[in-house]
């Protein structure tokens, strides 16, 4: 496809034809992906990307083919958590080749396209005097290109790590006809208030809500193994009010952050810990809750 700058400079461009061509590529890619799951949160700071990374690894440990699309264009972090930063994206005969993380997980992230750590993600539009941060329709266009132009191959699961906030979810139903969602929260009243809105929005959009994951659900004592309270409230209150499934609770474990900084999914090194077992149990629930029909893997 032509770049936006080329399109703007060519009055005779067949823009409609290019859009149809991209849509055809998108449908062809999605035909090879059995299930797409958007991981969302009502607010930032709840550990959504950590959940996405470890859920992908836990599903891969069950023998599934898994891909991860980092849809946080302005604040990508998935590449760091999988330890693939610095790898170069290549273009093959069938499109952009995603980089491979642990267990063969296929990864696409804006982080893999940035030249340096401090480089902001800005849009340098031909008709715009000054560049500005990517947002709105530009984010949607980028997400569409990530989906349509990447050679994902056959996948059992494609996890999409959405930016914080519920406003990004409405962008997806037009791109992904069948979409499952997972909502991540922490056990605080502020987070619960926001996550209720996210869940209500997902229900209004008729996205298939798999359930709620409560992150940082208590502090695990390294000496005695007891689980202490970190926050005064629980995600179970939200579950009871809105009637959504509680997929599980992940206790706070400092090693999760250390693994993320080192670029190794926590479940790969600490699968026998309380938090590691919680990730594994949630992956099993996701697998059970999504029915594999005839002809699906």
N, C-alpha and C positions, 0 to 999 in steps of 0.2 A: 504494500500500500504506500501511497505518497504521504509525505509528512504534511502537517498542517500548514507549514510555511509554503510548501509547493502548491498545495491546494489553493491557498489564498492568492498566489501569484499566477494562477492559471484559470482564467475565467471559463475556459472550455472544459474543465474537469468534469468527469461523470461521477459526481459525488454520490448520487443515488445508487449508481451501479456499484461503487465501492462499498457502500453500506450493506447492500444486498449480498455482496461477495463475503464480507466479514460475517454477516449473520449466518450464511451457509457454513462457513468454517466453524463458527461457534457451535452450531447444532451438531456438526460432525464430531467435534471434540467431546461434547456432552454425551453423545451416544456411546462413548467408550467408558464413561464414568458412571458407576452404578449408583452411588449416593453422594450428594453434596450436603455438607453440614456447615452452617454459618455459626461461628462462635462470637457472641455479642455480649455487651455489658451496658448497663445504664450509665455508668460513669467510669472514669479512668482510675487506675491505681488498684484494681481488684485482682490483678494477676491473670488477665484473660490470655495474653500471649503465652504465659507459662503453662496454662491449662491446655491451650491448643497444641503446643509443642509436645507435652507429655501424653496427651490423648492420642496424637498421631503416632508416637512411639509405642504406646501401649497397644494400639490397634495393629501396628506392624508386628509386634511381638506375638500377636495371635495368628500371624500368617497372612495378613491382608496386604494388598498393594495400596499404598497410601501416598497422597500428595498433599502439600500445604501451599495455599496461596495467601501471602501476606497482603491483605487489602488495606493496611494502614499505610497509605502513600506518604504521608508527611512524617510519620514516626515509626518506620519499620524496625522491628527487632527480632523477627523470627530467624533471619539468617545468622545472627549472633548466637542465638540460643541453640541452633543446630550445628554451630561450628563451621559454617560454610562461607563466612565472609572472606572476601578476597578472591573467590573463585570467579571465573569469567563465563558469562553466558555466551553460548555459541548458537549459531543458526544452522540447522540441518536442512535436509530436503523437505521435511515435514513441518518445519517451523522452529521456533526457539526451543532449545533443549534445556529443560530445567536441570539445576545442579542436584547432585545426589547427596543426601545426608545419611545419617546412620540407618541401617536396615533397609537401604535403598529408597528411603522416603524422597520423593521428588519435590523440589522447593523452588518457588518463584517469589522474589521480593524486590521492591524498588531499591533496597539496600545494595543489591548486586549490580545496580546500574550507576551508583554514585561514585565519583572519582576520589572522594576523601571523606573522612568522618564528619568534618564540620560543614560539608556542602549542604545548603538548604535545597529542598525540592521546590523549585520555582518554575512558573510557566512564563516563557518568553514569547508572548504572542506577537505576530507580525503587526497587528494594529494597535498594540499596547505599548505606550512609551516606556513604562517601567514594568519589570517582572513582578509577579505576585505569587503568593503561596497557592498551591493547587487545592482546589475545593470544588464542591458542587458538581456540575456537569463534566468538568475535566477529570475529576476523580472517577466518575462513572465510565467515561470513555477509556481511561487507563485500565480500569478493572475489566472492561469488555475486551480490550486488547490482550491483557494477561490471560484471559480465558480462551479467546479465539485463536491467538497466534502462538500459543505454547503447545508443544508436542507432548501432551500428558500421557498419551498411550492409554492402555487399559488400567483403570483404577477401581478398587472397591470403594474407597472413600477419598473424597477431596474435602479437606477442612479449610475453611475460609476464615482467617483471623481478621475480623472487622475492627475499625477504629472505635474508640469509646463513643458512647452516645447512641440513642435509638434512631437518630435521623438517617443513618446510613442504610438501615435495613430496607426501607422502601425502594432503594435502588436495585435490589437483587431480584425480586420476582419477575421483572421484565427480562432479565438475563437468564435466570434459572427457573424454568417452569415448575420443577419439583425441588423444593428446598426444605431441608430440616434445619432447626435452630436449637442451639444450646445457650442458655443465659448463665453468665457467671456473676456471682455476687460475693460479698463478705458479710459476716454477721454484725452489721451495724445498722442503726435505724436510718441514717442518712442514705446508705447504700440500698436498703430495702425500699425506701420511698421511691428512689429512681428506678430500681429494677422492676417495680410493679408497673410503671409506665412502659418499660421495654417489653414486658410480657404481654400487656394489653395490646400494644402495637403489633406484636407478632401474631397475636390471635386475630386482630382485625384484618391483617394482611393474609390470613389463612395459611401462614407458614406452619409447617408441621413441627410443633414445639416438642422436642424430646424431653426437656426438663431443665431443672436448675442444678447448678453445681455451686456449692458453698465453699469458697476458698478461705484459707486462714481460719479454719473452724477450730480454734483453740490452740494453745501452745503446748508442744510435746516436750516434757522434761527429759533432758538427755541422761539424767542420772537414774531416775526411777521409772520412766516411761509413762508417768501419769499425764493425762490431758487436762491442762488448766484453761480457764476462760480468758480469752483475749478481748472479746467484745460483749456487751451486755445483752444483745438480742441474737436471734437465730433465724436462718433462712426458712426454717420450718413454719414460722409465722406467715411468711409470704406464700408458701406452698398451701397452707391451710386456707388462706383467704382466697387465692386465685385458682386453687384446684389443679396445679401443675405438678408433675412428678418431681421428687427430689432424687436426682441421680446419685448424689453422694456428697460427702464432706471431705475436704483435704485439710489436714491439720498443718499449722505453720511449722516448718522445719527449715532451719537456716541453711541446710545443705541444698535445698531446692534453689536458692539464690546463687549459691556457689557453683552449682552445676550449670546454671544458666549463663553465668559469667564465663565459665570455661568452655561453653559450647557443647555440652553433653546433656541430653535429656536425663532428668533425675531418675526416671524409672529404669534406665539401663544400668545404672550403678547401684541403685538402692531399692530394688524391686521387693525385697523382703522386709522393708521397714513399714511402719504404720501408714505413712503417706504413700509409699510405693504400692502397697496392697490396695489402698483406696483408689489410686489411679487405675489399677488393673480391674478392680470390681466395677468401676464406672464404665470402662471400655467394654466389659462383658455385658453390662446393662444396655449400652448403646447398640451393641451387636444384636441383643435379643429384641430390643424395641423396634429396630428396623427389620422388617420381614424381608428375607431374601426370597423373591418369587421365582417362578419357573424361568430358567434360562439365565438367572443372575448368579454371580459367584458367591 
